[in-house]
Amino acid sequence: MSMTPSTFLPKREGGVPYIAEVQSIPLSPSAYSVIIKDKSIFETSLSPNGSVSMSSFLTSIFDSAYIASLKYKSNDNYKYIGIPLLNAFVEWQIEEIDDGLDDKSKEIIKSYLISKLSAKYKKTKTENAVRVRLSICRDLYDTLSSDDLYYENKVYSSTLRRFLKAVYEDYALLSDCERERLLFADNIIKINEVIKQNGSRYYSFIYAYSNMYSREKRRIRLIPYRIVSDEYKMYNYLVCLSDEKSAGKEFKADSYRISRLSGLSIAEKLSQKEYSSVTEYERLKEVHVKSVKHLLSDPRFGSDESDISKVYLTEKGVEMFGKILYQRPILKGNEKPKPNAVNEFISPPIQVKYYFNKFGKDGVIISPSDSFEEMRTLYVEGAEAYNREVEM
């Protein structure tokens, strides 16, 4: 069952409609599916039972996209930051979107947005450039989605609607890994700052909250080593030392998915007493990276097309596939699923296994039949390899 295009901008408080309700901005079914899935991941990063409005989530895409595309360092001081920064942002947004807009249309967008937003930032004085950038992002989003725009000028409205639609369609085309880096760009920037600071004698650490090992957030300390992605290019992980498993007593090698960390703040250098607990940092990080490489180098961890999963779907199975969006695997060739037939999926076998577990006889995995056991064995081998290195 195919999904109908959907509009994402919800109504404001008081029932005042956004432009999306006045003149709808339809998204493709594939973009709809991606954004709904990412929203649930974003909510979980805030708290196990987090809730985020779609409007806030879409605004965060603008925020994160801008942070990730910065041409200026976050610690730069600007005497008058508004207009140059605003021009750079609007121009970047427009040039990045390939939706068939001609040069004249792009100029219309640029001139309109800058005229709308420039007054507020013309004389902005601040040492926090990132804060100004985020404020511009939010104002831009509000301007694009404002119902006032529709009533003011329908020519502008039509052109800007195409631009707004293209932003989310282009976002949905990115890989899982790239989208995760975009949504959590602020975390990644902070982590990389500490990685660059840490030398052979002194180590800064990061305060963070994690719901990795429990459904309750815990404040932990991390000494980051490297950000890596899995072979499927689905998720980003921080390889680090963490004091979570020892209840704050000592640092041990660990790894965290970036989206499972929140509230990151860079702390001061470790005290001499605390420093003594990380004297093995160089050895431990090498050990941990070896275990990661053991996992990533194993051919069973790869996403080669020879490992395509084949699933038999009934008519009810196809209907369920259209409704259950969370962690839905990708069909080969982005085709529509066929009822009473074998369908091929290019997502990781373990993802296919978990997704179709709830389908019963309406979604039977034909191959690889032993994907789950293979992956479980692989992770056990990785853990054993890591333990052997630690004990040496």
KEGUNU-614790 format. One record per residue: residue in one letter; x, y, z of N, C-alpha, C in turn. Coordinates in steps of 0.05 Angstrom, whole numbers, padded with zeros to 5 digits, always signed. Layout:
# KEGUNU-614790
AXYZXYZXYZ
...
//
This chain:
# KEGUNU-614790
M+00017-00024+00000+00000+00000+00000+00018+00025+00000
S+00016+00041-00020+00033+00064-00022+00023+00086-00003
M+00042+00102+00006+00036+00124+00025+00031+00149+00009
T+00012+00165+00018+00006+00190+00004+00026+00211+00014
P+00033+00230-00004+00051+00252+00004+00039+00266+00028
S+00057+00277+00045+00047+00289+00070+00059+00317+00073
T+00045+00333+00089+00055+00359+00096+00065+00359+00124
F+00088+00372+00130+00101+00369+00155+00097+00392+00175
L+00093+00416+00165+00092+00438+00183+00066+00439+00198
P+00066+00434+00224+00041+00433+00239+00030+00461+00244
K+00005+00462+00255-00007+00488+00261+00006+00499+00286
R+00007+00526+00286+00018+00539+00310-00003+00538+00332
E+00006+00547+00356-00013+00549+00378-00035+00569+00371
G-00059+00564+00380-00081+00582+00374-00094+00576+00347
G-00085+00555+00333-00098+00547+00308-00090+00563+00284
V-00070+00581+00287-00061+00597+00264-00045+00579+00245
P-00053+00576+00220-00040+00557+00203-00013+00567+00192
Y+00005+00548+00188+00030+00554+00173+00023+00555+00144
I+00041+00564+00128+00037+00565+00099+00032+00537+00088
A+00043+00517+00101+00039+00489+00092+00009+00481+00092
E-00006+00493+00110-00035+00487+00111-00050+00505+00091
V-00040+00529+00088-00053+00548+00069-00049+00539+00041
Q-00024+00531+00035-00018+00522+00008+00002+00499+00012
S-00006+00474+00011+00009+00451+00021+00035+00447+00007
I+00054+00436+00022+00081+00429+00012+00083+00398+00013
P+00076+00384-00008+00076+00355-00007+00105+00344-00008
L+00110+00323+00007+00135+00309+00006+00131+00281-00005
S+00152+00270-00017+00150+00243-00028+00147+00223-00006
P+00135+00200-00011+00133+00179+00010+00160+00171+00022
S+00181+00171+00006+00208+00163+00016+00218+00184+00036
A+00214+00210+00029+00223+00231+00047+00207+00231+00073
Y+00181+00225+00070+00163+00224+00093+00173+00202+00113
S+00179+00179+00102+00188+00156+00118+00214+00163+00133
V+00233+00175+00118+00259+00182+00130+00256+00201+00153
I+00240+00222+00149+00237+00243+00169+00223+00233+00194
I+00203+00216+00190+00189+00204+00213+00208+00187+00230
K+00224+00171+00216+00244+00154+00230+00264+00170+00245
D+00275+00191+00232+00296+00207+00245+00284+00223+00269
K+00259+00230+00267+00247+00245+00289+00246+00227+00314
S+00240+00202+00311+00239+00183+00334+00267+00180+00346
I+00288+00179+00329+00315+00177+00339+00323+00202+00355
F+00315+00225+00344+00321+00251+00356+00308+00253+00383
E+00283+00244+00385+00268+00244+00410+00282+00227+00431
T+00290+00203+00423+00303+00185+00442+00329+00196+00453
S+00343+00212+00437+00368+00224+00446+00364+00244+00469
L+00340+00256+00469+00333+00275+00490+00326+00261+00516
S+00311+00240+00514+00303+00224+00538+00290+00198+00528
P+00291+00177+00544+00279+00152+00535+00250+00155+00527
N+00235+00173+00540+00207+00177+00533+00203+00206+00522
G+00223+00215+00506+00223+00242+00497+00200+00248+00477
S+00193+00273+00475+00173+00281+00456+00181+00308+00444
V+00181+00309+00417+00189+00333+00403+00169+00339+00382
S+00160+00363+00380+00141+00370+00359+00155+00369+00332
M+00139+00363+00311+00151+00362+00284+00163+00389+00276
S+00150+00410+00284+00160+00437+00278+00188+00441+00290
S+00191+00433+00316+00217+00435+00329+00238+00417+00316
F+00230+00394+00308+00249+00376+00295+00259+00387+00268
L+00240+00397+00252+00248+00408+00226+00266+00433+00230
T+00260+00449+00250+00277+00472+00256+00305+00462+00263
S+00307+00440+00277+00333+00429+00285+00349+00421+00261
I+00336+00412+00239+00350+00405+00215+00363+00430+00203
F+00349+00452+00203+00361+00477+00194+00384+00485+00212
D+00380+00484+00238+00401+00491+00257+00427+00474+00252
S+00423+00448+00251+00446+00430+00249+00460+00432+00222
A+00444+00436+00201+00455+00439+00175+00473+00463+00174
Y+00465+00484+00187+00481+00508+00187+00506+00505+00204
I+00504+00492+00227+00528+00487+00244+00548+00470+00228
A+00538+00450+00214+00556+00432+00200+00569+00445+00176
S+00558+00467+00166+00568+00480+00142+00584+00505+00148
L+00590+00510+00173+00603+00535+00181+00629+00540+00166
K+00632+00564+00156+00658+00572+00144+00675+00587+00164
Y+00664+00592+00188+00678+00607+00209+00680+00589+00233
K+00701+00593+00248+00705+00578+00273+00686+00588+00294
S+00678+00570+00312+00658+00577+00332+00669+00597+00352
N+00695+00600+00355+00705+00618+00375+00714+00645+00364
D+00707+00650+00338+00713+00676+00326+00697+00698+00340
N+00709+00721+00342+00695+00744+00353+00688+00763+00330
Y+00663+00771+00329+00653+00788+00308+00644+00815+00320
K+00654+00837+00308+00645+00863+00317+00616+00868+00307
Y+00613+00865+00281+00586+00867+00269+00582+00842+00253
I+00566+00824+00264+00565+00797+00253+00541+00793+00234
G+00520+00809+00237+00495+00803+00224+00494+00800+00194
I+00498+00821+00179+00494+00820+00150+00512+00801+00135
P+00539+00802+00139+00556+00783+00125+00548+00754+00130
L+00543+00748+00155+00535+00721+00163+00509+00712+00151
L+00490+00731+00152+00464+00725+00140+00465+00720+00111
N+00480+00737+00096+00484+00733+00067+00496+00706+00062
A+00517+00699+00077+00531+00673+00073+00512+00650+00077
F+00496+00651+00098+00477+00629+00104+00456+00626+00082
V+00443+00648+00075+00422+00646+00055+00433+00636+00029
E+00457+00647+00022+00469+00638-00004+00476+00609-00003
W+00487+00600+00020+00494+00572+00022+00470+00554+00020
Q+00449+00561+00034+00424+00545+00033+00414+00542+00004
I+00414+00564-00010+00402+00564-00037+00420+00548-00056
E+00446+00552-00055+00464+00539-00073+00465+00509-00068
E+00461+00500-00044+00462+00472-00037+00438+00456-00048
I+00416+00470-00053+00392+00456-00061+00390+00455-00091
D+00388+00431-00101+00385+00427-00130+00357+00418-00136
D+00339+00437-00140+00311+00431-00145+00301+00443-00171
G+00319+00450-00189+00310+00461-00214+00304+00491-00214
L+00310+00505-00192+00305+00534-00192+00325+00548-00210
D+00315+00566-00227+00333+00582-00244+00345+00604-00227
D+00365+00618-00239+00380+00639-00225+00361+00661-00216
K+00342+00668-00232+00324+00690-00225+00308+00683-00200
S+00298+00658-00199+00283+00649-00176+00300+00649-00151
K+00326+00641-00154+00344+00641-00131+00348+00669-00121
E+00351+00688-00139+00354+00716-00131+00330+00727-00117
I+00306+00718-00126+00281+00726-00112+00282+00716-00083
I+00289+00691-00080+00290+00680-00053+00310+00695-00036
K+00334+00699-00047+00355+00711-00031+00348+00740-00023
S+00338+00755-00041+00332+00783-00035+00309+00785-00015
Y+00289+00768-00018+00267+00768+00000+00275+00761+00029
L+00289+00739+00031+00297+00730+00058+00315+00749+00072
I+00335+00760+00057+00353+00779+00069+00339+00804+00078
S+00321+00814+00061+00306+00838+00069+00288+00833+00093
K+00278+00809+00096+00261+00802+00118+00277+00799+00144
L+00301+00788+00142+00316+00781+00166+00338+00801+00173
S+00346+00818+00155+00370+00834+00159+00368+00855+00181
A+00345+00867+00184+00341+00889+00204+00349+00880+00232
K+00341+00856+00239+00346+00846+00266+00375+00842+00272
Y+00391+00834+00252+00419+00827+00256+00439+00847+00246
K+00429+00870+00237+00447+00890+00224+00469+00899+00242
K+00462+00903+00268+00482+00914+00287+00487+00895+00310
T+00485+00869+00304+00489+00850+00325+00518+00849+00334
K+00522+00852+00359+00549+00850+00371+00549+00827+00390
T+00566+00808+00386+00567+00785+00404+00594+00770+00401
E+00601+00756+00422+00624+00738+00420+00616+00710+00415
N+00590+00705+00416+00580+00678+00411+00568+00676+00383
A+00585+00671+00364+00576+00670+00336+00556+00648+00331
V+00560+00625+00344+00542+00603+00340+00514+00610+00348
R+00511+00624+00371+00484+00632+00380+00470+00649+00360
V+00485+00668+00347+00473+00685+00327+00465+00668+00303
R+00481+00650+00295+00475+00633+00272+00449+00617+00277
L+00447+00606+00300+00423+00590+00306+00398+00608+00307
S+00401+00632+00317+00379+00650+00317+00370+00657+00289
I+00389+00661+00271+00383+00666+00243+00369+00642+00231
C+00379+00618+00237+00366+00594+00227+00336+00593+00234
R+00331+00598+00259+00303+00596+00269+00286+00617+00256
D+00297+00641+00254+00281+00663+00241+00276+00656+00211
L+00296+00644+00198+00293+00637+00170+00271+00616+00168
Y+00271+00597+00185+00250+00576+00184+00223+00588+00188
D+00220+00605+00208+00195+00618+00214+00185+00635+00190
T+00204+00648+00177+00197+00664+00153+00187+00647+00131
L+00202+00625+00126+00194+00607+00104+00167+00595+00109
S+00160+00589+00134+00136+00575+00140+00113+00593+00149
S+00117+00619+00147+00097+00638+00157+00073+00640+00138
D+00049+00640+00150+00026+00645+00134+00025+00673+00123
D+00039+00692+00137+00040+00720+00127+00052+00722+00099
L+00071+00704+00094+00084+00704+00068+00065+00698+00046
Y+00047+00680+00050+00027+00673+00030+00009+00696+00024
Y+00000+00710+00044-00019+00732+00040-00004+00756+00028
E+00021+00760+00035+00036+00783+00025+00042+00782-00005
N+00052+00759-00014+00060+00758-00042+00060+00728-00050
K+00041+00721-00067+00039+00693-00076+00061+00685-00094
V+00074+00704-00107+00097+00697-00124+00120+00687-00107
Y+00127+00703-00086+00147+00695-00067+00140+00668-00054
S+00115+00666-00047+00105+00643-00033+00110+00618-00049
S+00103+00618-00074+00106+00594-00091+00135+00586-00094
T+00152+00606-00098+00181+00600-00102+00193+00590-00076
L+00186+00602-00054+00198+00594-00028+00187+00566-00019
R+00163+00560-00027+00152+00533-00020+00169+00512-00034
R+00177+00517-00059+00193+00498-00073+00221+00495-00059
F+00231+00517-00050+00256+00516-00036+00254+00500-00010
L+00234+00505+00006+00230+00491+00031+00226+00461+00026
K+00211+00454+00007+00206+00426+00000+00233+00413-00008
A+00249+00427-00023+00274+00416-00033+00294+00411-00010
V+00293+00428+00011+00310+00425+00034+00306+00397+00047
Y+00281+00390+00051+00275+00365+00064+00278+00341+00045
E+00272+00345+00020+00276+00323+00001+00306+00316-00001
D+00323+00337-00003+00352+00333-00004+00363+00320+00022
Y+00352+00329+00044+00360+00317+00070+00354+00287+00070
A+00331+00279+00060+00322+00251+00060+00339+00234+00042
L+00353+00245+00023+00370+00230+00005+00397+00223+00017
L+00404+00236+00039+00430+00230+00052+00428+00202+00065
S+00452+00190+00068+00453+00164+00082+00446+00167+00111
D+00439+00144+00124+00433+00145+00153+00456+00158+00169
C+00480+00150+00162+00504+00160+00176+00507+00190+00173
E+00503+00200+00148+00506+00229+00143+00484+00245+00157
R+00460+00234+00157+00438+00249+00171+00443+00250+00201
E+00453+00228+00212+00459+00228+00240+00481+00249+00247
R+00501+00251+00230+00522+00271+00234+00511+00299+00232
L+00491+00302+00215+00479+00329+00211+00462+00336+00236
L+00445+00318+00245+00427+00324+00268+00443+00328+00293
F+00466+00314+00296+00481+00316+00321+00508+00329+00316
A+00508+00349+00297+00533+00363+00290+00545+00377+00314
D+00528+00388+00331+00538+00403+00354+00554+00385+00372
N+00544+00361+00377+00558+00342+00394+00585+00334+00381
I+00585+00330+00355+00609+00321+00341+00631+00343+00342
I+00622+00368+00339+00641+00391+00340+00654+00392+00368
K+00639+00389+00389+00650+00390+00416+00669+00367+00421
I+00662+00343+00412+00679+00320+00415+00706+00324+00401
N+00704+00334+00376+00729+00338+00360+00747+00359+00372
E+00735+00379+00385+00750+00400+00399+00768+00387+00421
V+00756+00369+00436+00771+00356+00458+00792+00337+00447
I+00785+00323+00426+00804+00304+00414+00829+00320+00405
K+00825+00344+00393+00848+00360+00384+00864+00371+00408
Q+00851+00376+00430+00865+00387+00454+00882+00367+00468
N+00873+00342+00469+00886+00322+00485+00913+00314+00474
G+00933+00315+00491+00960+00308+00483+00970+00284+00498
S+00996+00281+00500+01007+00257+00512+01008+00258+00543
R+01004+00283+00554+01007+00286+00583+00980+00293+00597
Y+00965+00310+00584+00940+00320+00596+00916+00313+00579
Y+00894+00307+00593+00870+00299+00579+00846+00314+00589
S+00833+00329+00571+00807+00341+00579+00786+00319+00576
F+00763+00323+00589+00742+00304+00586+00716+00319+00581
I+00695+00304+00574+00669+00315+00568+00649+00304+00588
Y+00632+00322+00599+00609+00313+00614+00587+00308+00594
A+00573+00286+00598+00551+00279+00580+00530+00263+00596
Y+00506+00261+00584+00485+00244+00594+00482+00221+00574
S+00479+00197+00585+00476+00174+00568+00452+00157+00577
N+00437+00147+00558+00417+00127+00565+00423+00101+00550
M+00449+00096+00548+00458+00072+00533+00453+00046+00549
Y+00458+00047+00575+00456+00022+00591+00431+00021+00608
S+00415+00042+00608+00391+00041+00624+00371+00061+00611
R+00346+00060+00620+00326+00078+00610+00327+00105+00624
E+00344+00108+00644+00347+00133+00657+00374+00146+00649
K+00373+00172+00645+00398+00186+00637+00417+00186+00661
R+00443+00182+00655+00463+00184+00675+00484+00204+00667
R+00494+00220+00685+00515+00239+00679+00542+00224+00681
I+00557+00224+00659+00582+00209+00658+00604+00228+00648
R+00629+00217+00650+00652+00231+00639+00665+00214+00617
L+00673+00228+00596+00684+00214+00573+00710+00227+00565
I+00730+00211+00558+00755+00221+00546+00754+00210+00517
P+00747+00227+00498+00743+00217+00470+00769+00210+00456
Y+00768+00190+00439+00791+00183+00423+00785+00187+00393
R+00763+00176+00384+00757+00178+00355+00728+00173+00350
I+00717+00186+00330+00690+00181+00321+00691+00163+00296
V+00678+00140+00297+00678+00121+00275+00650+00114+00266
S+00647+00105+00242+00621+00095+00233+00622+00065+00227
D+00600+00052+00229+00600+00023+00224+00602+00018+00193
E+00607-00006+00186+00611-00013+00158+00587-00008+00141
Y+00563-00009+00154+00539-00004+00139+00534+00025+00133
K+00551+00042+00145+00547+00071+00143+00520+00080+00154
M+00512+00067+00175+00486+00074+00187+00488+00092+00212
Y+00508+00086+00229+00510+00100+00254+00538+00110+00259
N+00541+00130+00277+00567+00141+00285+00572+00134+00314
Y+00596+00125+00320+00603+00117+00348+00627+00133+00358
L+00627+00139+00384+00650+00151+00397+00665+00129+00411
V+00690+00125+00403+00708+00107+00417+00722+00124+00438
C+00721+00115+00463+00730+00133+00485+00737+00117+00510
L+00746+00132+00530+00747+00122+00557+00723+00134+00572
S+00710+00118+00588+00686+00127+00602+00686+00117+00631
D+00675+00133+00649+00673+00124+00677+00646+00114+00684
E+00629+00108+00664+00602+00099+00669+00600+00072+00682
K+00615+00053+00671+00612+00025+00681+00625+00022+00709
S+00642+00040+00716+00655+00038+00743+00642+00057+00763
A+00619+00068+00756+00604+00087+00773+00621+00111+00781
G+00637+00120+00762+00653+00144+00766+00680+00140+00780
K+00688+00115+00785+00712+00110+00800+00737+00111+00782
E+00735+00101+00758+00758+00100+00740+00748+00100+00711
F+00766+00106+00692+00760+00107+00664+00766+00080+00651
K+00747+00070+00636+00751+00045+00621+00744+00048+00592
A+00756+00032+00575+00751+00034+00546+00721+00028+00541
D+00709+00044+00523+00681+00041+00518+00675+00054+00491
S+00650+00051+00482+00641+00065+00458+00611+00071+00461
Y+00603+00093+00448+00575+00103+00450+00566+00112+00422
R+00541+00106+00416+00530+00117+00392+00525+00147+00397
I+00533+00163+00378+00531+00192+00381+00503+00202+00389
S+00483+00190+00377+00456+00198+00382+00446+00190+00410
R+00462+00174+00425+00454+00166+00452+00466+00183+00473
L+00481+00204+00464+00494+00223+00483+00480+00250+00481
S+00476+00263+00503+00463+00289+00503+00475+00306+00525
G+00470+00332+00524+00479+00351+00544+00510+00352+00547
L+00524+00350+00524+00553+00350+00525+00564+00377+00533
S+00584+00377+00551+00598+00402+00559+00627+00395+00563
I+00644+00413+00554+00673+00408+00556+00682+00417+00584
A+00696+00399+00598+00705+00405+00625+00734+00414+00625
E+00744+00421+00649+00772+00429+00651+00790+00405+00649
K+00816+00410+00650+00836+00388+00650+00832+00371+00675
L+00839+00346+00672+00837+00328+00695+00856+00336+00717
S+00848+00333+00742+00866+00338+00764+00888+00317+00765
Q+00909+00322+00781+00931+00303+00782+00922+00276+00793
K+00903+00276+00812+00893+00251+00823+00877+00236+00802
E+00860+00251+00788+00844+00238+00767+00861+00229+00744
Y+00883+00244+00738+00900+00237+00716+00913+00210+00719
S+00919+00202+00744+00931+00176+00749+00914+00153+00740
S+00888+00157+00738+00870+00136+00729+00869+00132+00699
V+00882+00151+00684+00882+00148+00655+00910+00146+00643
T+00929+00138+00660+00956+00135+00650+00958+00113+00629
E+00939+00095+00629+00939+00074+00609+00923+00081+00584
Y+00917+00107+00581+00899+00116+00559+00910+00107+00532
E+00935+00112+00526+00946+00105+00500+00943+00076+00494
R+00950+00059+00514+00947+00030+00509+00918+00021+00506
L+00901+00032+00523+00873+00025+00522+00860+00033+00496
K+00866+00057+00486+00854+00065+00461+00862+00048+00438
E+00888+00039+00438+00897+00021+00417+00882-00005+00419
V+00879-00015+00443+00865-00041+00447+00836-00038+00436
H+00823-00017+00444+00795-00014+00436+00792-00011+00406
V+00810+00004+00394+00809+00008+00365+00814-00019+00351
K+00832-00035+00362+00836-00061+00351+00811-00078+00350
S+00796-00076+00372+00771-00092+00373+00750-00081+00354
V+00750-00055+00350+00732-00043+00330+00740-00052+00302
K+00766-00051+00297+00775-00060+00270+00769-00089+00266
H+00771-00105+00287+00764-00134+00284+00736-00137+00274
L+00718-00121+00285+00690-00122+00276+00687-00112+00247
L+00699-00089+00242+00694-00076+00216+00708-00091+00193
S+00730-00106+00199+00744-00120+00178+00732-00147+00171
D+00714-00156+00188+00701-00182+00183+00682-00180+00160
P+00685-00197+00140+00667-00196+00116+00638-00199+00123
R+00631-00212+00146+00603-00215+00153+00591-00188+00162
F+00608-00168+00168+00598-00142+00177+00593-00124+00153
G+00601-00133+00129+00598-00116+00106+00570-00114+00095
S+00566-00095+00076+00539-00092+00064+00540-00097+00034
D+00556-00117+00027+00559-00124-00001+00532-00133-00012
E+00527-00127-00038+00501-00134-00049+00497-00164-00051
S+00519-00179-00048+00515-00208-00048+00500-00217-00023
D+00498-00199-00003+00485-00206+00022+00456-00195+00022
I+00445-00190+00000+00417-00180-00002+00398-00199+00012
S+00381-00188+00029+00361-00204+00043+00336-00208+00025
K+00325-00232+00025+00301-00238+00010+00278-00245+00029
V+00256-00231+00026+00233-00234+00044+00208-00239+00028
Y+00193-00260+00035+00167-00265+00022+00146-00249+00037
L+00131-00232+00023+00110-00216+00035+00082-00223+00024
T+00063-00227+00041+00036-00231+00033+00023-00203+00028
E-00002-00203+00020-00016-00177+00017-00017-00162+00043
K-00022-00176+00065-00023-00163+00091+00005-00153+00098
G+00025-00169+00091+00053-00161+00096+00060-00135+00083
V+00052-00132+00057+00057-00107+00042+00042-00084+00056
E+00018-00089+00065+00003-00068+00079+00017-00059+00105
M+00027-00079+00120+00042-00073+00145+00068-00058+00139
F+00081-00065+00117+00105-00051+00109+00100-00022+00103
G+00076-00016+00093+00069+00012+00087+00063+00028+00112
K+00056+00014+00134+00048+00028+00158+00070+00030+00179
I+00087+00010+00181+00107+00009+00202+00133+00022+00191
L+00138+00047+00200+00159+00063+00188+00186+00060+00204
Y+00184+00055+00230+00209+00055+00246+00228+00033+00237
Q+00253+00041+00231+00274+00022+00222+00265+00005+00198
R+00249+00016+00181+00240+00000+00158+00263-00003+00138
P+00269-00028+00130+00291-00033+00111+00285-00022+00083
I+00306-00019+00068+00304-00007+00041+00302-00029+00020
L+00282-00026+00003+00279-00044-00019+00300-00039-00041
K+00310-00060-00053+00329-00057-00074+00317-00041-00097
G+00331-00021-00106+00321-00005-00128+00299+00015-00120
N+00295+00017-00093+00273+00034-00083+00246+00028-00096
E+00242+00002-00102+00217-00006-00114+00195-00009-00093
K+00170-00011-00102+00148-00016-00083+00147-00046-00078
P+00141-00054-00053+00140-00083-00047+00117-00097-00062
K+00122-00121-00070+00103-00137-00085+00089-00157-00067
P+00062-00159-00068+00048-00178-00051+00051-00206-00062
N+00051-00226-00044+00052-00254-00051+00076-00260-00069
A+00099-00247-00062+00123-00250-00078+00147-00246-00060
V+00171-00254-00070+00196-00250-00055+00207-00222-00062
N+00212-00206-00042+00223-00179-00045+00251-00178-00035
E+00268-00162-00048+00296-00160-00041+00302-00134-00026
F+00317-00136-00004+00324-00113+00012+00354-00110+00015
I+00363-00085+00013+00392-00079+00014+00401-00069+00041
S+00383-00067+00061+00391-00058+00088+00406-00081+00102
P+00420-00075+00123+00435-00095+00138+00417-00119+00146
P+00426-00143+00143+00410-00167+00150+00399-00166+00178
I+00414-00155+00198+00404-00154+00225+00380-00135+00227
Q+00381-00114+00212+00358-00095+00212+00334-00108+00200
V+00338-00123+00178+00316-00137+00165+00304-00158+00184
K+00321-00171+00198+00312-00192+00217+00294-00180+00239
Y+00303-00158+00251+00288-00146+00273+00262-00134+00263
Y+00262-00122+00239+00238-00109+00228+00216-00129+00222
F+00223-00151+00209+00203-00170+00200+00196-00191+00221
N+00209-00190+00244+00201-00207+00266+00172-00205+00274
K+00161-00180+00272+00134-00175+00280+00113-00182+00259
F+00122-00191+00235+00104-00196+00213+00093-00225+00214
G+00107-00242+00228+00098-00270+00229+00098-00283+00201
K+00076-00297+00195+00074-00311+00169+00071-00292+00145
D+00065-00266+00151+00061-00247+00129+00087-00234+00120
G+00109-00241+00133+00136-00231+00124+00157-00251+00132
V+00163-00270+00114+00181-00292+00120+00208-00287+00107
I+00229-00287+00123+00256-00283+00112+00266-00309+00099
I+00270-00308+00073+00280-00331+00058+00310-00334+00061
S+00324-00312+00057+00353-00312+00060+00363-00284+00068
P+00385-00282+00082+00400-00304+00095+00386-00313+00120
S+00380-00339+00122+00365-00350+00144+00380-00349+00170
D+00406-00349+00168+00422-00349+00193+00435-00322+00199
S+00424-00301+00188+00437-00275+00191+00440-00266+00220
F+00419-00272+00235+00419-00263+00263+00441-00277+00279
E+00444-00304+00275+00464-00319+00290+00492-00310+00281
E+00495-00305+00255+00522-00296+00246+00530-00270+00259
M+00511-00251+00260+00518-00225+00271+00523-00227+00301
R+00508-00244+00315+00512-00248+00344+00539-00260+00349
T+00546-00280+00333+00572-00293+00335+00595-00273+00330
L+00591-00255+00310+00611-00235+00303+00616-00217+00327
Y+00596-00207+00340+00600-00188+00362+00613-00202+00386
V+00606-00228+00390+00619-00243+00412+00649-00245+00406
E+00656-00251+00381+00684-00254+00373+00698-00227+00378
G+00685-00205+00371+00697-00179+00375+00703-00173+00404
A+00684-00180+00421+00687-00175+00450+00709-00193+00461
E+00711-00218+00452+00732-00236+00461+00759-00226+00453
A+00761-00215+00428+00786-00205+00418+00795-00181+00435
Y+00776-00165+00442+00782-00141+00459+00792-00150+00487
N+00778-00169+00499+00785-00179+00525+00813-00191+00526
R+00820-00205+00504+00847-00217+00503+00868-00196+00503
E+00863-00174+00488+00883-00153+00486+00886-00139+00513
V+00864-00135+00527+00865-00121+00553+00881-00138+00573
E+00878-00164+00572+00891-00181+00592+00921-00185+00586
M+00929-00178+00562+00957-00182+00555+00976-00163+00570
//
